[in-house]
Amino acid sequence: MLDRLRTHVKGWLGMAILVLISIPFALFGLQNYTAGGSEAPIAEVGDYKIYQADVNNAYQERLAQLKQQYGDQYSADLFNEAAIRNEALNRLVQERLISYTVEKDGYIASEQAILEVISSLDVFQKEGQFDKQTYTQLLRAKGLTTHAFVQQVKTGLERDQFINSIVDTTLIDDSDVDDFYRLSNQTRDLRYISLPISSVISTVQLTEEEVIESYQQNEHLYKSAEQASIDYVELNLADLMQEIEPTDEQLQRFYQAEKQSFSELGRRRASHILFEVPEASATQVVEQKRDLAASVLAKIRAGEDFASLAKKFSDDIGSAKTGGDLGVVTDGMLTDALANAFDALKVGETSDVVHTNYGFQIIKLTEQQPAKILAYDTVKTKVTELLKRQMASDKFYQMADRFAELSFEVPDSLQPLVDELGLNIKHQGLFSTGQGEGIAAHAKVRQGAFSEDVLAGNNSATIELEPEHLVVLRINTHKAEQVMPLEEVRSAVELALKTKKANQLLTDRASELLAKIESGAMLDDLKEGENLSLVDVGPVTRNADALPSALLRDAFSMSRPSEGKPSYKQATLENGDVAIIELSKIVDGDKTEITEASRNSFKTFLTRLNGEVTLAAALANLSVAADVVFASKAQ
């Protein structure tokens, strides 16, 4: 498939798309980043221009995604800013290419398809049904009009049509499946000797000049985290509930209107006798069981004890020990036929013989407690809680629209939220991008605080921490990341430098040993002569978890050994040890072992993968047809 891609990809965008391709694409389509003005564009896709501001926005969005993805493990040092900015630019070009093709080729999403998507989204549903009020309220809280949202869905569906027209039409034949199985189930026979870093690191000597030079060259590794403190205003349903004190009259009215919500469920208890008839039993066996069930029912009708008969005759071993007791019967517990017979019984009554999927059954209603409405005084606490939530929810959605509007209309202050909505400005002390306390324990708050717009002095967008809990924040103080003094990080600098020098010593030593192997020495000879440990791994697969990942990766990149002559390779492991790998044998996966079910599963996977590759090639070729031009690189 990769050869196929190399054959078909044309244009400068090919390699970028190979890196950036992501299936499936987001449902709601392109963002409108366009800045315009007199600024020179960074890139052009046909008549569409992409500006530096567009890239900045896309860069911030990608950064926010990475922060959310990595959580507390996120660090700016993990990622190269220039690479992320170029990725953002290429992504914008890629998205515009899709829109260009959708517009040019006339893909159209029907109104019916749009409505079906919107009505099926869980966030707009209430009690399993689409709820228009919920739909409207959520869109307002997000600052969207219904028209704008419908257009986003329409754009997303049309983009999906284009993508699926490529991805869903790719074909995989049996030879592709055979190759995939052959390689993924390949085993390699390995042995290796390792040169442990612990054997030399203590002997490494450093000069002060080397330490200072290493510190200066790697300052990015020794930075204190960027920090900020914030002022914020939150609109929280839980807070609104605490402010509401309904009158007793309101509580009584609510209780009367919602009485069914304050009922105690009834319960029924049952016993049964099962005369089991295995599936596909002979007619004679079925009739024998039917007759036995009828005779037992006659005994029950004659006054014999149901529990004693269940212990003697029931084929349900579990319940037979307790006289056929099934415990409390809940909805769905009985088959339809048995449930219908059970529903017709009064306490103490026994059903006729019922033919079910399991054979023949007799069921008895042993206990019944009817459902009842609980008295107001008994459930007053629950009534109060539910009414307060309802009243607070109404107030929350009334305030939510204005909450978002005020924070946007006056972007340099939170005071309007206080003056008009009666909310309070709160403060959260210093926190970093990776962790925080209080309100900053939420990743969304940390992402918002360190966004480019907020750091420039503006209010954040409305942040939804959870349903019915909104926050708007602004920076109080900001401390940029800065390089820590050498004396604070000296031990870390020295350890890193010693590790680097020790690894170089081991690498040089391993090269000498490889030279001996090339001159005819064997791994066993090196082990004895150099006092090294030799690990005989034997045959391993690509996903073996008992070996260091670096060693396994290098082992499966080695060339196939010639007849009677192993292949060798030097590898550096994650802990700094250096190893010399001996590959003596490769055995490919046997395609005759592929079951029909596995073949179908592999075919589905490879079809999807091949579809992504084909889409990447199509987008790369579109870059030529759409006249994509880079004016400059993203800054």
Buried (B, 14 or more C-beta within 10 A) or exposed (E): BEEEBEEBBBBEBBEBBBEBBEEEBEBBBBBEBEBEEEEEBBBBBBEBBBBBBBBBBBBBBBBBEBBEEBEEEBBBEEBEEEEBBBBBBBBBBBBBBBBBBBEEEEBEBEEEBBEEBBBEEEEBBEEEEBBEEBBEBBBBBBEBEEEEBBBBBBBBBBBBBBBBBBBEEBEBEEEBBBBBBBEEBBBBBBBBBBBBBEBBBEEBEEEEEBBEEBBEEBEEBBBBBBBBBBBBBBBBBEBBBEEBEBEEEBBBEBBEEEEEBBEEEEBBBBBBBBBEBEEEBEEEEBEBBBEBBBEBBEBBEEEEEBBEBBBEBBBBEEBBEEBBBBEEBEEEEBBEEBBEBBEEBEEEEBBEBBBBEBBBBBBBBBEBEEEEBBEBEEBBEEBBEBBBBBBBBEBBBEBBEBBBBBBBEEBEBBEBBBEEBEBEBBEBBBBBBBBBEBBBEBBBBBBBBBBEBBBEEBBBBBBBBEEBBBBBBBBBEBEEBEBBEBEEBEEBBBEBBBBEBBBEBBEEBBEEBBEBBEEEBEBEEBBEEEEBEBBEBEBBBBEBEEBBEBBBEBBBEBEEBEEEEBBBBBBBBEEBBBBBBBBBEBEEBEBEEBEEEEBEEBBEEBBBBBBBBBBBBBBBBBBEBBEBBBEEEBE
